[in-house]
Amino acid sequence: MTDINFKRTTLEASLIKQIVHRTQREGAYYDDKLNMEMDITAVHLNGCPLDLRKFLECSSNDFAHDIFGIANHIDRRTGTLKGGFIPLCAQEAK
């Protein structure tokens, strides 16, 4: 089993912290801020790159969809998403 990658750039860390802050402002439930930050980072860096700017700026409905989807579908052993869930703010495949 490989370790989960948490090596963010400074820009990624800043955007993820802003996403976490938005979640708190909008009252979206999550067990705690640190877990939310780690889950978003793990998903972004371990198999489902996110468009973090899009995530931060999307509509409230799309934002809630992705926050709750990540919370309910993350495999915390690998950082990957299970159950076929793909966030609306996932980066387009190149």
C-alpha positions in Angstrom: 0.0 0.0 0.0 1.4 3.4 -0.9 1.1 6.5 1.1 -1.4 9.2 0.3 0.1 12.2 -1.4 -0.5 15.4 0.5 2.2 17.6 -1.2 0.3 20.7 -2.2 1.6 23.7 -3.9 1.2 27.0 -2.1 -1.6 28.0 -4.4 -3.4 24.7 -3.9 -3.1 25.0 -0.2 -4.5 28.5 -0.3 -7.5 27.6 -2.5 -8.3 24.5 -0.4 -8.3 26.6 2.8 -10.6 29.1 1.1 -12.9 26.2 0.1 -13.0 25.0 3.7 -13.7 28.6 4.8 -16.6 28.8 2.3 -18.0 25.6 3.7 -18.0 27.0 7.2 -19.7 30.2 6.0 -22.4 28.3 4.1 -23.1 26.0 7.1 -22.3 22.8 5.2 -21.8 20.0 7.7 -18.5 18.2 7.9 -17.0 16.5 10.9 -14.3 19.1 11.2 -12.2 21.6 9.2 -9.0 19.5 9.3 -10.7 16.4 8.0 -12.3 18.4 5.3 -9.0 20.0 4.3 -7.3 16.6 4.2 -10.1 15.0 2.3 -10.1 17.7 -0.4 -6.3 17.6 -0.7 -6.3 13.8 -0.8 -8.9 13.6 -3.6 -7.2 16.4 -5.6 -3.7 14.8 -5.4 -4.7 11.1 -5.5 -6.7 10.3 -8.6 -9.3 13.0 -9.1 -7.6 16.3 -9.8 -10.0 19.1 -8.9 -10.4 22.5 -10.5 -9.9 24.2 -7.2 -10.8 27.7 -8.5 -14.0 26.4 -10.1 -14.8 24.6 -6.8 -14.3 27.8 -4.8 -16.5 29.8 -7.1 -19.3 27.4 -8.2 -22.9 27.8 -7.3 -24.0 26.8 -3.8 -25.8 23.7 -5.1 -22.8 22.5 -7.0 -20.6 23.3 -4.1 -22.7 21.3 -1.7 -22.9 18.4 -4.1 -19.1 18.2 -4.3 -18.5 18.7 -0.5 -21.0 16.1 0.5 -20.0 13.7 -2.3 -16.4 13.8 -1.3 -17.3 13.3 2.3 -19.5 10.3 1.5 -17.3 8.6 -1.2 -13.6 9.1 -0.1 -11.6 6.1 0.7 -9.4 7.6 3.4 -6.8 4.7 3.0 -6.1 5.7 -0.6 -7.5 9.2 -1.1 -9.5 8.0 -4.0 -13.2 8.3 -4.6 -15.4 5.2 -4.6 -18.9 4.3 -5.8 -18.4 6.1 -9.2 -18.7 9.6 -7.7 -17.1 12.3 -9.8 -17.2 15.8 -8.4 -18.7 18.5 -10.7 -15.5 20.5 -10.2 -13.2 17.7 -11.3 -10.7 18.8 -13.9 -11.5 17.9 -17.5 -9.5 15.0 -18.8 -6.7 16.1 -21.1 
